[in-house]
């Protein structure tokens, strides 16, 4: 049998054991976790527990899985491109790029495991930009300090092109547009607001879109021309076309009608201009397909 174990962090205080397993071992198929509970092979502080058992900070959680169940575990890190300077991965939805209040394994940790399997002394990969926890798609990491400095400057100066695909409510009119607005952060609510006029603390945002498929649920290709917090989600919602699965800026009732709880937003394309500093990356367009 294969043993997986963890110490319950502060973020896990009072959480159900099954939810903690889902969050910290997201690569495990639900049926494998269910089978472990049925066999009574999940233990908290050495005591067999049921799914609904509540955990406490500092307790040791152990999950015993059959070899065939571990073989079914999906690899979480999907490498799109890698060289000595950069690591480009396809981030799954539900995993944060860096540690946050949600807890759970992070994309940065997965990248660190990946490079240190090849070189135990490797530089810890550092994210060059961010994707929301529920957004999937292309995310770029630097593998050394020089590359990190170069790539962070590329993103600061917007010397790159980023495109997303998403599913939204309704049919945008016109079918394609470049939209400008102003975004204001609401720190207390952990959200942003989109206004059609300048405001104190507001930053200009520019979002381009084109309709790929039109209907009650339309598919859009979105060009992120400025990179602000929650820009695509908030801007499209403000335009009257919230993203499917977005309960924060979108239409919760519509999401439930469509039986969708996951955000339908994916970073599908990335093209960089390092001005010759990292020639292997210059002008190369990386693409993936959206999983929806």
N, C-alpha and C positions, 0 to 999 in steps of 0.2 A: 504493500500500500504506500501511497505518497502522502506525506504530512505537510500541510500548510499551516502556518501559525503567525500570530501577530499579538502585540500588546495593545489593548484598547486605548486610543489617544483621548485627550480631553473632548474633542469634537464628537466622540462616540458615546459620551455619558448619557445613559437612559435610552439608547437606541436599541431596537430589536436586533437580535443576532443575525437573522436572515438578511436584513437591510445592510448591516455592516459588511457581511460577506459579499454582497452584491457590489458595494461601493469600493471595497479594498481589493477584491479579487474579481474584477469585471470580466476577466477572460474566461471564467468558468461558466459553462452552460447551466441554465436554470435546472435542467433535469438532473444534472450531476449533483448539484447542491441539494435538490429535493431528495435524491436517493441517499445522500449522506445523512440527512436528518432521519429518514425512515429506518436506516440501519443503526441509528443512535451513535453515529460516528462524528458528532460535533460536540466538543467539550469546552466548557468555560471554567477555568480554574480546576481542571481535572474532573469536572462533573458533567455528565451527559445532559444536554439541554434541548428544548424544543425551539422551533423557529421564532416563536413570539417572546422568548426569554429576553429580558432587558439586561444590557451590559453596563458595567461600571468602569470608570477610568482606571487603568493600571491592571485590569484583569487580563489573563492570558487566554486567548481563543485558539483552539486547535481544530482543524478539519482534516479527517482522514478520507482519502479518495482512492478508488481503485485505479490501477494503471491505465485501463482503457478509458476511464473517465478523464484522466489527465491528458490522454492523447487527443481527446476531443476539444480541449481548451483552445480557444482561438488566439493566435498570436496578436497581441495588442499593438505592437509597433510595426507599422507597415512602411517600410523604407521606399521612397520614391526615387531618391538620388542621394549619392554619398561620394565625397572625395576627401582629401586630407584637410580641407578647410570647412566644409559645410555638410550638414545632414538635413535633408528635406524629407519630412514624414507626412503621412496621411492620418491626421488626428481623428480618432473616433469621437462621436458625440458622447457627452457625459463625463469626460475626463478633462480636468483643468490643466492648463499649460504649466502653471506654477501653484504652490500651496495656497489655499484660501480657506474660508470658513466652512466649506462643504466637506473638507477632509477627503480621504481616498488617495489612491495612487495618482501621481501626476505624470504628464507627458515628459517633463524634464527628468523625472526619475527613470522612466522607461528608456529614454535616450542615454542616460548615464549607464544603465545596465548594459545597453547594447554596445557602447564603445569600450567599456571595460571588460567585456567578454573577449575582445580582441587585444586590448592593452590595459592591464590593471592600473597603470599609472596615467591613463589618458586624461586630458583636460576635460573637466565637466562641461558638457554641451550647454550653451546658453541660448535662450530664445531670443530671436531678433525682432519678433513682433508677437502679438497675442491674438488668440481666438477665444470667444466666449466658451464657457463650459459646454453648452448645448450645441455649439456650432462645430461641424466637422470639416475636414479638408486639409489643404496644404499649409504646413507650418514649418518655418525654416529655423534651424539652429546652427550656431557657429561652433566649430570644434577647436578653436584656439583664440587667443586674445587678439591677435592681429585681425583675423577674419571677423571677430565680433565687432571690433571698432569700425571696420570697413562697412559691414552689412548694416549696423545700426545707423550709420551716416546715410547709407542708401535709402533706408526707410524714412529717416528724418527729412531728407531732401525730396522725398517722393520720386526717386529715380527708379521706379519700378511700376509695373502694371499688375493690379490684382482684380480678378473677376470672380464673382460668386454666381451660383444658381440657387433659386428659391422658388417655393410654391406660395402663392398669395391668393387672397380672396378677391374675386371679381376680375374684370378686364380693365387694365389701365388705359386711359385715354389722355394723350396720344399713345400709340403703341410703343413708342420709344421717346425718351426725353433725357435731358440733363437738368437736374433739379437742384436749386440752391435754397438753403435755409440757415437757421442759427440753432445751435445746440447748447443747452444749459444743463449742467449737472445738478441733480438734487441728491446731495450726499446722504441726507437723513433717510430718504426713501430708497437709496441705492439704485436710482433710475436716472434717466435724462429726459428733458423736455425739448421738443422741436418747435421753434417759433418762426414766423415768416418775417420777422423784423429784428434788428439788433437789440440786445438787452445786456445789462450788466453781467459780466462773467460768461457771456455767450460767445461761442466760436463758430465761424462760418463752416458749413458743410456743403459738399457737392457730391451728389450721388447720380450716376447715370444708369439707365436701365433700357433694355429692349425686351419685347415680349416674344418668347420662343413658341409658346403654345397659349392660346386664349380660350377661356371658358370660365365656368363658375369657380374653378380653381385654375389659375394661370401659372405658367412657368416663366420666370424671368431670368435673364442674364444681367447681373448687376456689376457695374464698374465702380469700384470704391476709389473715388478721386481724392478724398480726404479721409484720414483714418481716425475717427473719433469713437469714443466709447458707445457701443450699441448703435452706431450710426445707421446701419442698414435697417435694423429692426424698427427703430424709432421713426426713421424718416419715411419708410414705406407705410407704416401705420398712420402717420400724420397725413399722408397722401390718400388715405382711405383704402389701402390695400395691405392689411396686416399679414404677416407671414404665418402660414399654417403651423400650428403647434406652439405658437408664442403666447403664453398666458400672461406675460408681463406687459407687453405693449399691444397685444392682439385681442382677439375676441374669444374668450374662454368658452362661451356657449357654442360658437361655431366649431371650435376645436373638438369639443365633446361630440357634436353631431357627426363630425368626420372621423370620430374615434381615433384622434391623433393627439398624443401627448408629447411627441418628440419634435423639436424645432426642425423645420424643413429648410435649412440654410447650410450651404456647403461652399467652401473656398475651392474653386475648381481649376484656377489658372494663375500662374505667377511667372513674371518675366522681369529680370533684373538688369540694371546698368551700373556696373561697378567702375566704369571709366578705365578699364584695363587692370584694376587692382587684383581682381580675381577672374582672369580670362576664361576659365572653364565655365563660369556662370554667365558671362556677358552675352546678352542677346538670346539666350536659350529659353524657350518657353516650356514650362512644365505644366502638364494637364492631367487631370483625373476626371472620372465620371462621378456625378452626384449619386448617392445610394438611394435616391427616391425618384 
